[in-house]
């Protein structure tokens, strides 16, 4: 299908995912070549040759993991823009490294990926790949993690330098004693974990896992998710993932089961591609979620005991990811008229209290249309309880009311041909399909069910959906009329 023929997100994008992944791996080669040229050392050259000769399946598994995607992106930005790039600057501050030295730091992290490759290959070729450990982490491309906090919540590494190494059977933890590495713990692969190593929570039904251990999952500077991550430590077993994280795997599985019923064409993605979920501590009165265009396959979501609500968050973030992939090929918003569509924050969004950029409202219009489609399909196709149907109708009605106002905010936007097709497709869904259902069933008279936070409209939860969404827009217009 050609880009100018697209009109919604319901299409197979396997080829586009492949092309985006291929571009990322090409950037990895650029990064490795730069390292070889600018930071010459016999050991580093040996490591880079080892990576380059690795078969593509293993390379993809390791470097197309969320940790690998972030690593490549950071290296590429640091090489291209030195320390002037804001993401590189923020990252440098977060890891407490002078931004002028960030490439040396990133080179040191290359050992983590070599350890991963060797584990997946079961390769014991002699190579110096000891990696000095941060407090927590995941070995990319595997379900193995570590935590080196002691019982007083202090880093064991504060007492002596700790290193990760690998032989053909074990992941091993060493301390540096003078110039000698001394083994202090070992995790034999596929056996019971011990004090410092563990298997991260993962599903046997879908290729999904919980991650609040890796660097990419924990980063919280501007431009990345900044909400607190859900605890990784069980108070009774200091080094193991909290039992609630395993409960969240069950919630995620049930959420995907709902998606399978409502959106069967979408579920193949979650059956065939590994995805990581990062649970967040939600603020009061809201269930926010997020994703990042440079880190496909990772979703930050609010912890909830309700698979229904988690399913909406998944649909929401998955739709953002697909829309970002589309915009890799075509901006959808006319650049001559609106630039990137992200800079000027001027227009009304029914999901935010502040003026928003065109692209932000456009993304909201698309992803919440997809969420609405999820809810109405589930109502019509799913064998759900009365309580679940009540939540579904209330979320559906609220989103449709908000989508009508988002549509009005976007009516003067200049789109590309593909963007126009997509906008018109969802406008037709909202105005001719969703609104018909809402009006026939008088759903605007229901009480609202919030998943997003609005400062000025949370005082009286007994107002109807119609009144509360209208009130939000009226208050925004009064605030921003000048």
C-alpha positions as CSV (number, residue, x, y, z in Angstrom):
1,X,0.0,0.0,0.0
2,X,1.3,3.5,-0.9
3,X,1.6,6.1,1.8
4,X,-0.8,8.4,0.0
5,X,-3.5,5.7,0.0
6,X,-3.4,5.2,3.8
7,X,-6.5,6.2,5.7
8,X,-6.2,4.5,9.1
9,X,-3.8,2.5,11.3
10,X,-5.4,-0.8,10.6
11,X,-2.8,-2.3,8.2
12,X,0.1,-4.6,8.4
13,X,3.3,-2.7,9.1
14,X,5.7,-5.6,9.3
15,X,7.7,-4.1,6.5
16,X,7.9,-0.7,8.1
17,X,9.0,-2.2,11.4
18,X,11.7,-4.1,9.4
19,X,12.8,-1.0,7.7
20,X,13.0,1.0,10.9
21,X,14.9,-1.7,12.6
22,X,17.3,-2.0,9.6
23,X,18.0,1.7,9.8
24,X,18.8,1.4,13.5
25,X,21.2,-1.5,12.9
26,X,22.8,0.6,10.1
27,X,23.3,3.4,12.7
28,X,24.9,0.8,15.0
29,X,27.5,0.0,12.3
30,X,28.2,3.8,12.0
31,X,28.7,3.9,15.8
32,X,31.0,0.9,15.9
33,X,33.0,2.2,12.9
34,X,33.4,5.6,14.7
35,X,34.5,3.8,17.9
36,X,37.1,1.8,16.0
37,X,38.5,4.9,14.3
38,X,38.4,7.5,17.1
39,X,39.1,5.3,20.2
40,X,41.7,2.9,19.0
41,X,42.6,0.1,21.3
42,X,43.4,-3.6,20.7
43,X,40.7,-4.7,23.1
44,X,38.0,-2.4,21.7
45,X,38.8,-3.5,18.1
46,X,38.4,-7.1,19.2
47,X,35.0,-6.4,20.8
48,X,33.8,-4.6,17.7
49,X,34.9,-7.4,15.4
50,X,33.1,-9.9,17.7
51,X,29.9,-7.9,17.5
52,X,30.1,-7.5,13.7
53,X,30.6,-11.2,13.1
54,X,27.5,-12.1,15.3
55,X,24.6,-13.5,13.3
56,X,21.8,-11.1,12.5
57,X,19.2,-12.9,14.7
58,X,21.2,-12.6,17.8
59,X,22.3,-9.0,16.9
60,X,18.6,-8.0,16.5
61,X,17.6,-9.7,19.8
62,X,20.3,-7.8,21.7
63,X,20.5,-4.4,20.0
64,X,16.8,-4.1,19.1
65,X,15.8,-4.6,22.8
66,X,14.7,-1.3,24.4
67,X,18.1,-1.1,26.1
68,X,19.8,-1.6,22.7
69,X,17.6,0.9,20.9
70,X,18.4,3.6,23.4
71,X,22.1,2.8,23.4
72,X,22.3,3.1,19.6
73,X,20.3,6.3,19.6
74,X,22.4,7.9,22.3
75,X,25.7,6.9,20.7
76,X,24.5,8.2,17.3
77,X,23.3,11.5,18.7
78,X,26.5,12.0,20.7
79,X,28.7,11.3,17.6
80,X,26.6,13.5,15.3
81,X,26.0,16.5,17.7
82,X,28.8,16.0,20.3
83,X,27.4,17.2,23.7
84,X,25.1,19.9,22.2
85,X,22.1,17.6,21.8
86,X,19.6,18.1,24.7
87,X,18.9,14.3,25.0
88,X,22.7,13.6,25.3
89,X,23.0,16.5,27.8
90,X,20.1,15.2,29.9
91,X,21.4,11.7,29.8
92,X,24.9,12.8,30.8
93,X,23.4,14.6,33.8
94,X,21.3,11.6,34.7
95,X,24.3,9.2,34.8
96,X,26.4,11.9,36.4
97,X,29.0,12.0,33.6
98,X,30.5,15.1,32.1
99,X,28.8,15.4,28.7
100,X,32.2,15.9,27.0
101,X,33.1,12.3,28.2
102,X,29.8,10.7,27.4
103,X,31.2,8.6,24.4
104,X,33.8,7.0,26.7
105,X,31.1,6.1,29.1
106,X,28.9,4.6,26.3
107,X,31.9,2.6,25.1
108,X,32.2,1.1,28.5
109,X,28.5,0.0,28.3
110,X,29.2,-1.9,25.1
111,X,30.5,-4.7,27.3
112,X,27.0,-5.3,28.6
113,X,25.8,-6.1,25.1
114,X,28.8,-8.4,24.5
115,X,27.9,-10.3,27.6
116,X,24.4,-10.7,26.2
117,X,25.6,-11.9,22.9
118,X,27.9,-14.5,24.5
119,X,25.1,-15.7,26.7
120,X,22.7,-16.1,23.8
121,X,25.3,-17.8,21.6
122,X,26.6,-20.0,24.5
123,X,30.0,-18.7,23.4
124,X,33.1,-18.9,25.7
125,X,35.6,-17.4,23.3
126,X,38.2,-15.5,25.4
127,X,37.4,-11.8,25.4
128,X,37.7,-9.2,28.1
129,X,34.0,-8.1,28.6
130,X,33.7,-7.4,32.3
131,X,31.2,-4.6,32.9
132,X,31.1,-2.4,35.9
133,X,27.6,-2.6,37.3
134,X,25.0,0.1,37.9
135,X,22.6,-0.7,40.8
136,X,20.1,-2.6,38.7
137,X,20.0,-3.9,35.2
138,X,18.8,-6.4,32.6
139,X,21.1,-8.3,30.3
140,X,19.6,-7.2,26.9
141,X,17.8,-9.8,24.9
142,X,17.4,-12.1,27.9
143,X,15.1,-12.3,30.9
144,X,18.0,-12.1,33.4
145,X,18.4,-9.1,35.7
146,X,20.4,-8.1,38.7
147,X,20.0,-5.9,41.8
148,X,23.0,-5.0,44.1
149,X,21.2,-3.1,46.8
150,X,22.0,-4.4,50.3
151,X,19.5,-4.6,53.2
152,X,20.0,-1.0,54.1
153,X,19.1,0.1,50.6
154,X,22.8,1.1,50.1
155,X,24.7,0.0,47.0
156,X,27.0,-3.0,47.6
157,X,29.1,-1.3,44.9
158,X,29.7,1.6,47.3
159,X,31.9,-0.7,49.3
160,X,33.9,-2.1,46.4
161,X,33.8,-2.1,42.6
162,X,31.5,-4.8,41.2
163,X,31.8,-6.3,37.7
164,X,29.7,-8.6,35.6
165,X,31.4,-11.3,33.5
166,X,30.4,-14.4,31.7
167,X,31.5,-17.9,31.0
168,X,29.8,-20.6,29.0
169,X,27.5,-21.6,31.9
170,X,27.3,-18.7,34.3
171,X,26.7,-15.0,34.7
172,X,29.2,-14.1,37.4
173,X,29.6,-11.2,39.8
174,X,33.1,-10.1,40.8
175,X,34.6,-7.6,43.2
176,X,37.9,-6.0,42.4
177,X,40.5,-6.9,45.0
178,X,43.6,-4.9,44.2
179,X,44.2,-5.8,40.6
180,X,42.5,-9.2,40.9
181,X,38.8,-9.9,40.2
182,X,37.4,-12.2,42.9
183,X,34.1,-14.1,42.3
184,X,31.5,-13.3,44.9
185,X,28.3,-14.7,43.3
186,X,27.3,-16.7,40.2
187,X,24.0,-17.3,38.5
188,X,23.9,-20.5,36.6
189,X,21.7,-20.0,33.6
190,X,18.3,-21.8,33.7
191,X,18.7,-22.6,37.4
192,X,17.3,-21.0,40.5
193,X,18.5,-17.4,41.0
194,X,20.4,-16.4,44.1
195,X,21.0,-13.2,46.0
196,X,21.8,-10.8,43.2
197,X,20.5,-12.3,40.0
198,X,16.9,-13.1,39.1
199,X,14.6,-13.9,36.2
200,X,12.5,-10.8,35.5
201,X,8.7,-11.3,35.4
202,X,7.7,-12.5,32.0
203,X,4.7,-14.1,30.4
204,X,4.5,-17.6,29.0
205,X,1.4,-16.7,27.0
206,X,2.6,-13.5,25.2
207,X,6.2,-12.4,24.6
208,X,6.0,-9.6,27.2
209,X,8.0,-8.9,30.3
210,X,8.1,-6.3,33.2
211,X,11.1,-4.1,33.3
212,X,11.9,-1.6,36.1
213,X,15.6,-2.7,36.2
214,X,17.2,-1.6,33.0
215,X,18.6,1.9,32.4
216,X,16.2,2.6,29.6
217,X,13.2,1.7,31.8
218,X,14.4,3.9,34.7
219,X,15.6,7.1,32.9
220,X,13.4,10.0,34.1
221,X,14.8,13.2,32.7
222,X,12.9,15.7,30.5
223,X,11.9,14.0,27.3
224,X,11.5,10.6,29.0
225,X,8.9,9.4,31.5
226,X,9.3,11.1,34.9
227,X,6.7,9.4,37.0
228,X,7.9,7.1,39.8
229,X,8.4,3.5,38.8
230,X,6.6,0.8,40.7
231,X,8.8,-0.8,43.4
232,X,11.2,-3.6,42.3
233,X,12.0,-4.8,45.8
234,X,10.0,-7.2,47.9
235,X,10.4,-6.2,51.6
236,X,10.8,-9.8,52.7
237,X,13.1,-10.9,49.8
238,X,15.4,-7.9,49.3
239,X,16.9,-9.0,46.0
240,X,13.9,-10.4,44.1
241,X,11.2,-8.7,42.1
242,X,8.1,-7.8,44.1
243,X,5.3,-10.3,43.9
244,X,3.0,-7.6,42.6
245,X,5.1,-7.4,39.5
246,X,4.2,-11.0,38.7
247,X,0.6,-10.1,39.4
248,X,1.0,-7.4,36.8
249,X,2.0,-10.0,34.2
250,X,-1.4,-11.6,34.8
251,X,-3.1,-8.2,34.4
252,X,-1.3,-7.6,31.1
253,X,-2.2,-11.0,29.8
254,X,-5.9,-10.4,30.5
255,X,-5.6,-7.0,28.9
256,X,-4.2,-8.5,25.8
257,X,-7.0,-11.1,25.9
258,X,-9.5,-8.3,25.7
259,X,-7.6,-6.7,22.8
260,X,-7.6,-10.1,21.0
261,X,-11.4,-10.1,21.3
262,X,-11.9,-6.5,20.3
263,X,-9.1,-5.9,17.8
264,X,-8.1,-9.4,16.4
265,X,-5.9,-7.9,13.6
266,X,-3.8,-6.1,16.2
267,X,-3.0,-9.1,18.5
268,X,-0.5,-10.6,16.0
269,X,1.9,-7.8,16.9
270,X,1.9,-8.8,20.6
271,X,2.2,-12.5,19.7
272,X,5.2,-12.1,17.4
273,X,7.3,-9.2,18.8
274,X,8.9,-9.0,22.3
275,X,7.5,-6.0,24.3
276,X,8.6,-4.6,27.6
277,X,6.2,-2.9,30.1
278,X,7.3,-0.5,32.7
279,X,4.8,-0.1,35.6
280,X,4.4,3.4,37.0
281,X,3.0,4.7,40.3
282,X,0.0,6.7,39.0
283,X,-0.8,10.1,40.4
284,X,-4.1,10.4,42.3
285,X,-7.1,10.5,40.0
286,X,-5.3,9.5,36.8
287,X,-3.9,6.6,34.9
288,X,-1.2,8.0,32.5
289,X,0.9,6.0,30.1
290,X,3.7,6.9,27.7
291,X,6.0,5.6,25.0
292,X,8.9,7.0,23.0
293,X,9.3,7.2,19.2
294,X,13.0,6.1,19.5
295,X,12.3,3.1,21.8
296,X,9.8,0.9,20.1
297,X,8.6,-2.2,22.0
298,X,8.6,-0.4,25.4
299,X,5.5,0.9,27.2
300,X,5.3,2.9,30.4
301,X,1.9,2.4,32.0
302,X,0.1,3.0,35.3
303,X,-0.2,0.0,37.6
304,X,-3.8,-1.1,37.8
305,X,-5.7,-4.2,38.9
306,X,-8.1,-3.6,36.0
307,X,-7.1,-5.4,32.8
308,X,-9.8,-3.4,31.0
309,X,-8.1,-0.1,31.8
310,X,-4.7,-1.5,31.1
311,X,-6.0,-2.6,27.7
312,X,-6.9,1.0,26.8
313,X,-3.4,2.2,27.8
314,X,-1.9,-0.5,25.6
315,X,-4.1,0.5,22.6
316,X,-3.3,4.1,23.2
317,X,0.5,3.7,23.3
318,X,0.5,1.1,20.5
319,X,-1.4,3.6,18.3
320,X,1.2,6.3,19.1
321,X,4.0,4.0,18.1
322,X,2.3,3.2,14.8
323,X,1.6,6.8,14.1
324,X,5.2,7.7,14.8
325,X,6.3,5.0,12.4
326,X,4.0,6.5,9.7
327,X,5.6,9.9,10.4
328,X,9.0,8.4,9.8
329,X,8.0,8.1,6.2
330,X,5.5,11.0,5.8
331,X,5.2,13.9,8.3
332,X,1.3,13.8,7.8
333,X,1.3,17.5,9.0
334,X,2.2,20.0,6.3
335,X,5.7,21.2,7.2
336,X,5.6,24.3,5.0
337,X,2.6,25.5,7.0
338,X,3.2,24.2,10.5
339,X,6.9,23.2,10.7
340,X,7.2,20.0,12.7
341,X,3.8,20.5,14.2
342,X,5.3,20.2,17.7
343,X,6.7,23.7,18.5
344,X,3.8,26.1,18.7
345,X,1.4,25.3,21.6
346,X,-1.7,27.2,20.7
347,X,-4.8,25.0,20.2
348,X,-7.3,23.3,22.5
349,X,-6.9,19.7,23.5
350,X,-9.8,18.1,25.5
351,X,-7.2,15.8,27.2
352,X,-5.0,18.6,28.5
353,X,-5.4,21.8,30.5
354,X,-2.6,23.7,28.6
355,X,-2.5,24.9,25.0
356,X,-1.1,22.1,22.8
357,X,0.8,21.8,19.5
358,X,-1.0,20.6,16.4
359,X,0.8,17.3,16.3
360,X,0.0,16.6,19.9
361,X,-3.8,17.1,19.3
362,X,-3.5,15.1,16.1
363,X,-1.9,12.2,17.9
364,X,-4.6,12.4,20.6
365,X,-7.3,12.4,17.9
366,X,-5.9,9.2,16.3
367,X,-5.0,7.2,19.4
368,X,-8.2,8.0,21.3
369,X,-10.2,7.1,18.2
370,X,-8.5,3.8,18.3
371,X,-9.3,3.5,22.0
372,X,-12.9,4.3,21.3
373,X,-12.9,1.6,18.6
374,X,-11.6,-0.8,21.2
375,X,-14.3,0.0,23.7
376,X,-17.3,-0.3,21.3
377,X,-16.0,-3.5,19.7
378,X,-15.5,-5.0,23.1
379,X,-19.1,-4.0,24.1
380,X,-20.4,-5.6,20.9
381,X,-18.2,-8.7,20.7
382,X,-17.0,-9.4,24.2
383,X,-18.7,-11.5,26.8
384,X,-18.0,-9.0,29.6
385,X,-19.7,-8.4,32.9
386,X,-22.3,-5.7,33.7
387,X,-19.7,-3.8,35.7
388,X,-17.2,-4.0,32.8
389,X,-19.8,-2.9,30.3
390,X,-20.6,0.1,32.5
391,X,-16.9,1.2,32.4
392,X,-16.7,0.5,28.7
393,X,-19.8,2.6,27.9
394,X,-18.6,5.5,30.1
395,X,-15.1,5.5,28.6
396,X,-16.4,5.3,25.1
397,X,-18.9,8.1,25.6
398,X,-16.3,10.4,27.2
399,X,-13.7,9.8,24.5
400,X,-16.3,10.4,21.7
401,X,-17.3,13.7,23.3
402,X,-13.6,14.7,23.6
403,X,-12.9,13.6,20.1
404,X,-15.6,15.9,18.7
405,X,-13.8,18.8,20.2
406,X,-10.4,17.6,19.1
407,X,-11.7,17.3,15.5
408,X,-12.9,21.0,15.7
409,X,-9.4,22.0,16.9
410,X,-7.8,20.3,13.9
411,X,-10.2,21.5,11.2
412,X,-8.0,24.4,10.0
413,X,-4.8,22.2,9.9
414,X,-2.9,21.7,6.7
415,X,-2.1,18.0,6.2
416,X,-0.1,16.1,3.6
417,X,-2.2,13.9,1.3
418,X,-1.6,10.9,3.6
419,X,-2.4,13.0,6.7
420,X,-5.6,14.2,5.1
421,X,-6.7,10.7,4.4
422,X,-6.0,9.6,8.0
423,X,-7.7,12.6,9.5
424,X,-10.8,12.1,7.3
425,X,-11.0,8.4,8.1
426,X,-11.1,9.0,11.9
427,X,-13.3,12.1,11.5
428,X,-15.8,9.9,9.7
429,X,-15.6,7.2,12.4
430,X,-16.2,9.8,15.1
431,X,-18.9,11.9,13.4
432,X,-20.9,9.2,11.6
433,X,-20.3,6.0,13.6
434,X,-19.3,6.7,17.2
435,X,-21.6,9.7,17.6
436,X,-24.6,7.8,16.3
437,X,-24.1,5.1,19.0
438,X,-23.7,7.8,21.7
439,X,-26.8,9.7,20.7
440,X,-29.0,6.6,20.3
441,X,-28.1,5.3,23.7
442,X,-28.0,8.8,25.3
443,X,-24.5,8.0,26.7
444,X,-23.6,11.6,27.5
445,X,-25.9,11.4,30.5
446,X,-23.7,8.9,32.2
447,X,-21.2,9.8,34.9
448,X,-17.7,10.3,33.5
449,X,-14.9,7.7,34.1
450,X,-11.5,9.5,34.1
451,X,-8.1,8.1,33.1
452,X,-6.5,11.4,32.6
453,X,-6.1,14.2,35.1
454,X,-7.7,17.7,34.8
455,X,-7.1,20.2,37.5
456,X,-10.3,22.2,37.2
457,X,-12.9,19.5,36.7
458,X,-12.3,16.9,39.3
459,X,-14.3,18.5,42.2
460,X,-17.7,17.1,41.4
461,X,-17.7,13.6,40.0
462,X,-21.5,13.6,39.7
463,X,-21.6,15.8,36.7
464,X,-22.5,14.1,33.4
465,X,-20.0,13.3,30.7
466,X,-21.6,15.9,28.4
467,X,-21.5,18.6,31.0
468,X,-18.0,17.9,32.2
469,X,-16.3,17.8,28.8
470,X,-18.2,21.0,27.8
471,X,-17.0,22.6,31.1
472,X,-13.4,21.7,30.3
473,X,-13.5,23.4,26.9
474,X,-15.4,26.5,28.3
475,X,-12.8,26.9,31.1
476,X,-9.9,26.5,28.6
477,X,-11.4,29.1,26.3
478,X,-11.9,31.6,29.1
479,X,-8.3,31.1,30.3
480,X,-6.8,31.4,26.8
481,X,-9.1,33.9,25.1
482,X,-6.3,36.5,24.8
